[in-house]
Amino acid sequence: MSQEHPEQGSSSKRRVYPQQQYDFAAAQPAGYSMPDPTQPYGASASPSAAMYGAAAAPSPAAYQPYTANVQSGAFAPPPGTPGSAIDPPVVPGVAGGQAYNAPQAAGAAYGYQGLTNQMGSLNIGGGGAYQGGAPPGAAGGAHMSAPTQLNQIYNTDLLQNFPPPIADLTLPPPPVILPPGSSVTGNPDPNADSEFMRCTLNTVPTSSSLLKKSKLPFALVIRPYTALRDADENVPTVADTTIARCRRCRSYINPYVVFLEGGARWRCNMCNLTNDVPSGFDYDAVANKPRDRWSRAELNHSVVEFVAPAEYMVRPPQPLVYVFVLDVSVHSVKNGLLATAARTIKESLSRIPNVDNRTRVGFLAVDSSLHYFAIPRKEDVAEGEGEDGEENEWPEPRMMVVSDIDDPFLPMPTDLLVNLSQCKGGIEKLLDSLQSMFAHTVNPASALGSAVVAAHKLIANIGGKIVCLTSTLPNVGQGKLEVRDDKKALGTSREGQMLQTASTFYKSFAVECSKTQVTVDMFLFSSHYQDVASLSNLPRFSAGQTYFYPGWIASNPEDANKFALEFSEYLSQELATEAVLRVRSCDGIRMSAFYGNFFSRSSDLCSFSTFPRDQSYVIEVNIEETIVKPWVTFQAAILHSTASGERRIRVITRAFPTSALLQDIYASADQIAITTYLANKAVEKALQKGPQDARDLLMNRLNEMFTCYKKDLMTTNVGASAPLQFCTNLRMLPLLVNALIKHIGFRKTSQIPSDLRSAALCLLSTLPDKYLIQYIYPNFYNLIFMPDEAGLPDAETGQIVMPPCTNLSGEHLISHGLFLIDDGQVMFLWVGRDAQPALLQDVFGVSSITEVPTGKTELPVLDNQFNERIRNIISKAREKTDAITHQHLYVVREDGEPALRLWATTHLVEDRVEQSGVTYHQFLTSIREKLNS
């Protein structure tokens, strides 16, 4: 029996199941739970308690203020917060709504009005600071101020406050607290958003010795684009081509400069050189009238895009060019890759950026030979009508076969690369006929290396993208590879060799591509060995990306759908071409190392033939001279051409305070940025030496931080029972390092094929930080203990409300439960062995656990609200505007296939994972024992 209850705001009904239920009070969420006097960790046994999940998590809005006196080494968590460590208080007025330092003292004034109150009308600009016309409260960019209280340090005992409060992973970084009046205008928060640029240290050490003493890394994490398309970003554009730059250091004018001599000159905040203000700076050339200087975007915003004049061009912006290299060997034809790729390209032609109708495309098929296609142009179509009264059809494309794969050449000078707008009909005709052309092939060979060389010759004078889609190991021609997947080497010291390229061709040719503004992207599909370690070098050194689809076969609709969705999104993303990235900072600071997919043109200049929208980059920073400034600035400039043919410069500026105190450095350290840096360093080490060296690097760096913290920042630091204390803002760093060590990219195991590990390393070194953290520490949702609103649209925003996340531990996998694990690349829907028939009926439309379909699948659409809520949660987890990924969904039964169960449970990184045989609690205990030994 069941009874119906109307759901507010929805016409659908929600079923409740009175049998085997608690007697819930009114307004409590109906669950599919069974009465169990021993509730899982963190779950409330009280009938009046909301069942939000197996583990309660603190609010992600901000750290809660202290309610007790702050004393080093002995803190208690706020009442009613199970498992949470001490939370620092919120500082009103600090950008981001989140702070780690103590409340501001009474009477302290922040911002420009505060500086005005303190300084009065003093002339502090050095030669006459520009005051005329400044916005109310602005101090004219004055840089002198009273000392600013920085973030304060707060200790937490990681073992006493266990498990870790995973809501911390969604918190913003520690606030950047600059001296009042740092900005030249009245904008209270001119700093760039942390999504564009974040630093491992939000307070910069004043000396190299202090940085070394801290054992903390000093690096920037830069993501120049935060969406696949410009319409989803809100970056102001400066269109008048008046660009003010420092004559000496070449930095761009920004909110942190100082105007002098009545506004006629400005002082650079990087090198302190005084520069003349450009003549057109206060004139609106578009409206043909004077403009308010303080309304200029570059003085109010730290992320702006300048339209560049002709002097920023080596040549006019080139059209977008795509050359598709398609594998037509027997394996690619049989697994459906050729047909699926051709169909997806055809359906996505209108999504390819082509604003100015200049985009060009070309096609090259490869097996043991190279197959070129001459595509007819629009003028080749005879005018008038055919015999059937319809318009004449496009002529058939011509195929030319070149068997010389050792020295490939172009069989004809024209019609191999054609204009997308003018030849769309011919392109569609070719894509429709590709499958039939090679339907009966028995050729198992692939000369992929030779095909890439040929594609490069086709577009070398223009630049563009070479898009490779292959399911066969390149076994003939240039860059020939052999199967070297030695299973006996997995998990041993010899595994590192399998993660390195087997042929120098792929790196050296990628460098040649970069010199001619050509990017190579690899889409790899296979159930067999493909040597991802070698092939991924092409994207790595040409600013591309490697997309890996293991075990892919088009006859599985989930495989075909995933590729079609992702490839269509890939083709639709807007591209920046012929781009270079340079990061500048103040005197005494130098960019020392760069991590990501690009070509290093010089020691401080990164080259991108095309600039991808879904990657981030890490830049390691060195301090070479003592810093005497109260704050320093970093500025990233990306010179590029847009898809519409404009030359532009995207400038991202962030300022950070400085300090000579170790506690200030630790109190402002950003655990997410540090993890991103460590992941990139570990990838570098794994590619050079192997996974064991990467694990050692991660462990050593974490131990060094704990040792420094215990020695210099703790008072209770002796004895075998001494607490394992760390600063609150870094309390998730050990968890993330533990998760990295257990990640598929570095895990100690003999069960991970080298292709899977290599593909994981590609992701670890390119994913933006929010996706990187999810890839390391997946989201884990308890779907039967969740709020009533979870899975339904929010009343105000209309966005689907997600349930709270749970700690990644198997102790939460109750046998009658339903759980979702999502690492951003794949999702697992875990069904407990004792799940109620009513639950199974609502979610899967079956009455028995043995009838639940497992493996790669999608949920059926059923006419009940719980099914709708689960599908909404899955859809929301897949929803992205800044990535192309569409996660597979695997349904896993607790009593089902062992291999699938093992794969899912390896994501529970707080437990033992294969040969990484310690839980997270044991991991922390071992660190404490080492510190106290």
Secondary structure as GFF3:
##gff-version 3
##sequence-region A 1 933
A	DSSP	beta_strand	3	6	.	.	.	ID=ss1
A	DSSP	beta_strand	13	16	.	.	.	ID=ss2
A	DSSP	alpha_helix	111	119	.	.	.	ID=ss3
A	DSSP	beta_strand	155	157	.	.	.	ID=ss4
A	DSSP	three_ten_helix	166	170	.	.	.	ID=ss5
A	DSSP	beta_strand	197	199	.	.	.	ID=ss6
A	DSSP	beta_strand	204	205	.	.	.	ID=ss7
A	DSSP	alpha_helix	208	214	.	.	.	ID=ss8
A	DSSP	beta_strand	219	222	.	.	.	ID=ss9
A	DSSP	three_ten_helix	230	232	.	.	.	ID=ss10
A	DSSP	beta_strand	237	238	.	.	.	ID=ss11
A	DSSP	beta_strand	258	260	.	.	.	ID=ss12
A	DSSP	three_ten_helix	261	263	.	.	.	ID=ss13
A	DSSP	beta_strand	265	267	.	.	.	ID=ss14
A	DSSP	beta_strand	274	276	.	.	.	ID=ss15
A	DSSP	beta_strand	283	284	.	.	.	ID=ss16
A	DSSP	beta_strand	289	290	.	.	.	ID=ss17
A	DSSP	three_ten_helix	293	295	.	.	.	ID=ss18
A	DSSP	alpha_helix	297	300	.	.	.	ID=ss19
A	DSSP	beta_strand	303	307	.	.	.	ID=ss20
A	DSSP	three_ten_helix	310	312	.	.	.	ID=ss21
A	DSSP	beta_strand	321	327	.	.	.	ID=ss22
A	DSSP	alpha_helix	330	334	.	.	.	ID=ss23
A	DSSP	alpha_helix	337	348	.	.	.	ID=ss24
A	DSSP	three_ten_helix	349	351	.	.	.	ID=ss25
A	DSSP	beta_strand	360	366	.	.	.	ID=ss26
A	DSSP	beta_strand	370	374	.	.	.	ID=ss27
A	DSSP	three_ten_helix	378	380	.	.	.	ID=ss28
A	DSSP	beta_strand	398	402	.	.	.	ID=ss29
A	DSSP	beta_strand	417	419	.	.	.	ID=ss30
A	DSSP	alpha_helix	424	437	.	.	.	ID=ss31
A	DSSP	alpha_helix	448	459	.	.	.	ID=ss32
A	DSSP	beta_strand	464	470	.	.	.	ID=ss33
A	DSSP	three_ten_helix	487	489	.	.	.	ID=ss34
A	DSSP	alpha_helix	495	498	.	.	.	ID=ss35
A	DSSP	alpha_helix	505	515	.	.	.	ID=ss36
A	DSSP	beta_strand	518	526	.	.	.	ID=ss37
A	DSSP	alpha_helix	532	535	.	.	.	ID=ss38
A	DSSP	alpha_helix	537	540	.	.	.	ID=ss39
A	DSSP	beta_strand	546	550	.	.	.	ID=ss40
A	DSSP	alpha_helix	557	572	.	.	.	ID=ss41
A	DSSP	beta_strand	576	585	.	.	.	ID=ss42
A	DSSP	beta_strand	589	595	.	.	.	ID=ss43
A	DSSP	beta_strand	599	602	.	.	.	ID=ss44
A	DSSP	beta_strand	605	611	.	.	.	ID=ss45
A	DSSP	beta_strand	617	623	.	.	.	ID=ss46
A	DSSP	beta_strand	631	641	.	.	.	ID=ss47
A	DSSP	beta_strand	647	659	.	.	.	ID=ss48
A	DSSP	alpha_helix	662	667	.	.	.	ID=ss49
A	DSSP	alpha_helix	671	688	.	.	.	ID=ss50
A	DSSP	alpha_helix	691	713	.	.	.	ID=ss51
A	DSSP	beta_strand	725	727	.	.	.	ID=ss52
A	DSSP	three_ten_helix	728	730	.	.	.	ID=ss53
A	DSSP	alpha_helix	733	741	.	.	.	ID=ss54
A	DSSP	alpha_helix	754	764	.	.	.	ID=ss55
A	DSSP	alpha_helix	769	776	.	.	.	ID=ss56
A	DSSP	beta_strand	779	782	.	.	.	ID=ss57
A	DSSP	three_ten_helix	810	812	.	.	.	ID=ss58
A	DSSP	beta_strand	818	822	.	.	.	ID=ss59
A	DSSP	beta_strand	826	831	.	.	.	ID=ss60
A	DSSP	alpha_helix	837	844	.	.	.	ID=ss61
A	DSSP	three_ten_helix	849	851	.	.	.	ID=ss62
A	DSSP	beta_strand	855	856	.	.	.	ID=ss63
A	DSSP	alpha_helix	865	878	.	.	.	ID=ss64
A	DSSP	beta_strand	888	893	.	.	.	ID=ss65
A	DSSP	alpha_helix	898	905	.	.	.	ID=ss66
A	DSSP	alpha_helix	920	932	.	.	.	ID=ss67
###
